[in-house]
Amino acid sequence: MTALRTHASVVASYWDAAAPTFDREPDHGLWEESTRAAWARLLARWVPEPPARVLDLGCGTGSLTVLLAAAGHRVTGVDLSPAMVGAARAKLADAGLSGEVLVGDAADPPVPGPTAPAGEPARADAIPTAPSAGPGDGWDAVVVRHLLWTLPDPLTALRRWVSLLRPGGRLVLIEGRWAESAALPSPYGEGAEPLPWAGGVPAEALEEAIRPLVAAWMTVPLSGDPVLWGGPVDDERYAVVARARWARRPEQGPPRLTEILRAARR
């Protein structure tokens, strides 16, 4: 068994065990109507208008997957834990919503990315005028919530996620740095790889990581809204919302004042 498979097996088992009680946390289960409504409003600002093709990575029990599907998006969730995936599928079915939820590595999801068109590539600053028509167009949005801390190679995952987006597609990273420690040990135990961001990642560090990969980004502080979390929090919580380009040129720094800023502040 390879080291990668050993790590994946350990991680999947950990989250399988957590799945039955995962939704007891108010910001996991979103069981308060006010909490669901608050997240739905944020997603509506950050994700292109429906019906967009949206990938929900590390979807867990599917709380955001359901909100995205309810908003009219064509959503696909991915999680390494079969138990989490089962819960997410059940939530969609119970709500009478359509969507796909796959068992797979959210760091390298088992989904197709965009196919480059024939001839000259699109401009790096091009903005799509309509949702993508199919898998060959890439994803209109990739949404990732509190996943980066669980990954042994978060920088490679970021590059992979950006590569899945269509020109001008959105990458929504909902992250934080946990108050209890800036460098928590891995919860996974023997057989798992080290987690460089186990204690969460500060917004400035994530901005630096995403800077070479995207055309533009903005950071939205989230700690100050207790409704999102089911109560007050005293650690750093935020979202980085980024817009992809077609020609990815790492030497170029992204502009800060772009269409994504206006869209995210609707």
N, C-alpha and C positions, 0 to 999 in steps of 0.2 A: 504494500500500500504506500502510495507516495505521500510526502509531507503535506501537499495541498489537500489530498483527500482526507488525511487524518484531521487536519484543521477543520475542513468543511463538516466532517462527521461530528466532531466535538461541538462545533458551534450549532449545528442543526439540533443536536440532542439537548443542548442548553435551552434553546428557544422552544423546542417541543415541550420541555418540562414547564416552561414559563407560560405557555399559551393558555391553559385553563384559567389562570388568575390575572392574565395580562390586563384585561379591560377594567379591572377594579380601580386602577388609577384614573382619575377623572380626565386627564389629558391623553390617555390611551383609548379608553372606551368612548369618550365624548358622549357620556350618557346624559348630560344636561343639555336641554335645548339651546340655552344661551351659549354654551361652549361650541356646539355644532354650528350654530349660526355665525359665531365669530370666525371660526375657521373657514366656513363657506364663503364669507365675505372676503377674506384674505385671498383665498384661492381664486376667486373671481377677478381680483385685481392682478394677480401674478400670472395666471394662465391665459393663453389666447381664448377668444370667444368660442363657445361651443358651436358645432361639434368638432372639437379638436382631438387629435390622437395623443393621449397622455399616458406616460409610463410612470407608475408609482413603484419606486424601488425600495426594498426593505419594507414592504407594505404591512407587515405584521398581520393583525387581525382584520385589516381592511377598513379602518375607520375613515381615512382620507379617500380610499378607493371608492367607498360608497358615496361620499360627498361629491366627488368628481363625476361619478356616474349619474347621480341625481341632478347634477347641473347640465347634463346632456352631452358629456364628453364620451368618447370611445376610449375607455380606460383599460389598461393591462397592468395588473399588479404582479410583482415578483418577490418571493421570499424564499430563503433557504430552508425554512422549517415547514415540513409537511403539515404539522398541526396548526401553525399560523395560517397557512394557505387554506386549510379546511375551514377554519373559522371565517376567513375573508369571503370564501365562496358562499358560505351559509348566510352571511350578512347580506350579500348581494341578492341571493335568492329570496330571503325573508322580506327584503324591501321591494321585490319585484323588479329589480334592475338588471340590465345586461352588462356584462364585463367579463374579462378573462383574468384568471389568477394562476400563475405558473410557479411551480417549485423550481428554484434555480438560484445561482449565485448573483446577488444584486450588484456586486462589484463588476461582474462581467455577465450581464443578463443574456439569456438565451432568446434574443429577439433580433430582427434585422435592423440595420441602420440605413441611412440614405444611400441611394445610387447616384453618382455624379452624372449629370446630363451630358449628352454628346456635344462636342464643340467646346467653346470657351466656358470656363466656370463662371458661376454667378458672381457679381460683385461682393466683396467682403462685407459691405454695409447694407446689402439688400435686405428688405423687409418683406416677408410673404404677405400677400393680400387676401389669402383665403386659407383655411385649414388644409392640411395635406390630404391627398386622395387615397393613398395606400402606403404599404410598407416601404416601397421603393423611394418614397419621398422623405423618409425619416420621420421623426417624432416632433410634433408641435411643442411638446413640453415634457420634460423629465422632472418629476417631483421626488425629492429625497428628504425624509424627515428623521432626524436623530439616528442616522446610520453610520456616518463617517467614523465615529468613535469605535465602532465594532470591527473595523477593517484593518488587516495587517499592512496593506499598501494603499492608503487613501489617495495618494497623488495619482497613481495609475488608474484608480477607479474614476477620479474626476476626468481624466483624459478620455476614458472609455465613454463616460456619460455624455460628454460634449460631442463625441464622434457620432452619437446616435441621433443628434438633433438635425432637423431640416435647416436650411438657411434662415437665419433669424429666429430659430426656435428658442424656447425659454428653458433654462435650467434653474430650478427652484430648490435651494438648499436651506432647510430649516434645521438650525444647529444651536449649539450652546457650549458653554464651559461650566461644568458643574461645581457648585460652591464647596462641596466636601473635599475636593482635591483637584489639583491641576494635572496630576499624573497618577490616576488610579491604576492599580494592577489589573491585569486582565481577569474577568470573572470566569473565564472558560476552563481554566485548570490545565492539567497535563495533556499534552498533545496539540495544544493550540499555539499559534504563532504569537509573537509580541504585538501589541497594539500601540502604535506611536501616539495616537490621540485618545487613549483610553479615558482620560479625564475630561474629554471634550476638547474643542478647538476654539480659541479666541477669534472674534470676527476679523481682526487685523491679519491673523495668520491665514485664515481661509481666503481673504481677499488677495493676499500675496500669491496663494496657490492657484487661484482661478484667473488672475490677471493675464498670464500669457495665453490663455486658452479661449478667450471670448472677446466679442466686440465691445461689450459694455456691461456694466453691472451696477447694482445699487444694494446697499445694506439697510435693512429695516429692523430697528430694535423692537423686541417683543416682550422683554421682561416686565414692562410697565403695565401690561394688560392682564390682570388676574383672571379675567373670564376665560382666556385661552387655556389656562393651566388648572382651572378649578380652584384657584386661590392664589394669594400672593407668592411670588418667588423672589429670592434674593441673589440668584446667580445670573450669569449672562446668557440670554436667549435672544435669538435674532434670526433673520432670513437673509440670505444673499440671493438676489434674483438677477440672473445673467442672460444676455442675449448672444446666441451663437453667430458666427460668420461662416461663410462657405470656405474661403481660403484661409486656413489657420496659420498665421505667421507669428511665431512666438516672440520675434524681436520687436513687435509692435505693441505698445501699451494701449489699452482700450480707452476711448473717450468716456468721460463721466456723464456728460449731458447729452443724452440721446433719446430716441423714441421710447426706450424701455422705461425711462424715468417718468415720462408723462403717463404711460400706460399703467404703471404700477401705482400711481398716485390717484387713479380715477376715483 
